[in-house]
Amino acid sequence: MRSGPLTASQQDRWLALYWRESAGGRKVRTSVRPVDPPLPVTVVTAALSRLVDRHEVLRTTFTLGEDGMPVQVVHPAAGFPVPFSVRAAPASDAPPLGGALTRAPLWHMELTARDGLVSALRVWYKHLVTDGAGLDEWYRQLFMVCRGEELPASVTQPLDRAAGKASGTPAAARGNTDPALGVPQSLVPAGRGAGRELTTTVALPGAEEQVDEVCRAAGVARPAVLKSVLGWFFCRYTGQDRVLFADVLAPRRAGDHGIDCVTTVAPVLFVLDEEAGFDEMCRRVQDAALRVLWDLRAGGAPARELRAQTVARRRVGGFSPVYFNFPRRSPLTGPGAGPKESTRSRVRVHTERTNILDDPLSPVCEVHFVGPELILRVTADTSVLPEDTAGRVGAAVLHLLDTMTAAPTAPVRTAALPFPALVFPSSGVRLAGASWVDQRSLSEAVASAPGAAASEVELRAGTVTARVRLRPGATVFDVHEHVLARLHERRDIVAPDCWFPLPEGPDDDGHDRPGWVARTPRDGWTPDAHRPVLAPVTPAEIALAEAVRVTHGHPVTDMALTYTEAGGTQLRAPAVAEELRARGWVGLRHAHVASPCTLRTVARDLAAATGRPPQAPSSHHSRRPARM
């Protein structure tokens, strides 16, 4: 039995899986492939068994190591139960699959067969196992075995990827920074209201030639041109000069015949420079993506850790980027799969209701080619991209491609959006510095603090200030802490930069009485300068501090810090949750470790596990054996 650390891709997928399942969620992916001509069940099942022997990821489960880090465990091929079923008709529901900390298989293959012949294959899987390109390779090798063909000699296993990543890490590459430091929390503010999710697919015949012409003029690859076009569109649409993309990268090297998931998501900042030429815009986009890819390969700080630091520093709830994917494979269905049109007058648009977004404020843009035809698939909530606007994305793309091919060195300012830009319906939503702030929503968050008797919020010159009148016994930090705890709920509020007293009214001498207790700075309270030091006192606080100490190896003495400020890492956060569970406490959520709420707030949200009293900290829990 082999075991070891996770690859970078596995780390991201494992974390997402752990927190989703901890919250009671369940997300299983599925893929269907026809088998034509049909093959005997015995041939397909024998081929599947051979691939289970060949690819360790199909025999891998996950657990926590003694150091609190996730570990992948590869089970021996001998005796490993191959998870498959044979049915006369496809099942409507996914079979039970394992999770982040279980031994059950994380995938299942369903064979649709009649009279002993398989006509279709369906794979149910967790994204932790494979990705789109890996799934294609899985099917390809399965059919090769069924046909009696020789498989590629070399296979890269996940454990080998992780070992190779750990060995040659240039120290100079570790200084990367988060591109989200200077962008709004989302493309549009969250205060616009919930809509419905739509996927708009636009087929643009003949666009391949134009894209390649721009590639030659700028000296870039296709993804740089396509992302530049989308970045330009979103900047024009929102009236902003920058967009935070989340690039879906699959850095699978040539000759790599593994089927495991290597996909990772990397933040890339697009900045619209009106005076730069179109060719220069594309080169900058490609350079930014290459720098991010270098950081990933060279061992730079993972994006999730940088993002947690940025969230704490900017005192926002999180970020909702635009996801960009230029997959190697093309879908088998959709508007681009039919006969190709040679005239651009036959641009086709198809819209359908979907339910795939993890974050309704993060649009997903998938671009690929089917022959000479460009297929653009945009999935977005209608509160972010209304249906009529989404349907005109194709016209905007064609307009910019026409402009770029006609004059590749012309300034970007020469291209205007061929339809009206977005107009925000709420006058209360404004940019304060680089952050969206809905003044009414923030006022409600401040007023809802138990310690606030009255309050006012003001946005001026990019600064967010608040005035508060405190209830007896409350402190300014109590109110500030309450706002921090509310940030993860929205993408249009921030914690105030500075707090001032709200006068209670004139005293006997006609002077305004201050609205908070003595010894609090009357000229303004700022979290960086005046935050108190709060030692762990309650049983839940002590248990949380001990759980962080045990899993991270350093003491926690200040509950006024966030999890990140206290030295906590995202990858070890599940170990903190499991350590708390071992001590009799439950309730730790992803928002507790990924948003700027304080450790004291986290401790208040914890609850004693049903049927067992919380245990006092002891050396018995200082190291637990890995669960396998």
Secondary structure, DSSP 4 states (H G I P E B T S, - for coil): -EEEPPPHHHHHHHHHHHHHHHTT----EEEEEEEEEEEEHHHHHHHHHHHHHH-GGGGEEEEE-TTS-EEEEEPPSTTPPP-EEEESS--SSPPP---TT-SS-SEEEEEEEETTEEEEEEEEE-TTT--HHHHHHHHHHHHHHHTTPPPPS----HHHHHHHHHS---GGGGG---GGGGS-SBSS-GGG----EEEEEEEETTHHHHHHHHHHHHT--HHHHHHHHHHHHHHHHHT-SEEEEEEEE--PPTT----S---EEEEEEEE--TTSBHHHHHHHHHHHHHHHHHHHHHTPPPHHHHHHHHHHHHTBS--B-EEEE--SS--SSSGGGSPPPSSGGG-EEEEEE----SSTTS-EEEEEEETTEEEEEEEEETTTS-HHHHTTHHHHHHHHHHHHHH-TTSBGGG---SSPPP--S-TTEEEETTEEEEHHHHHHHHHTSTTEEEEEEEEETTEEEEEEEEPTT--HHHHHHHHHHHGGG-SS-B--SEEEE----B-TTSPBPPSS-TTS-TT-B-HHHH-------SHHHHHHHHHHHHHHSS----TTSBTTTTT--TTTHHHHHHHHHHTTEE---HHHHHSS-BHHHHHHH-EEPTTSPPPPP-GGGSS-PPP-
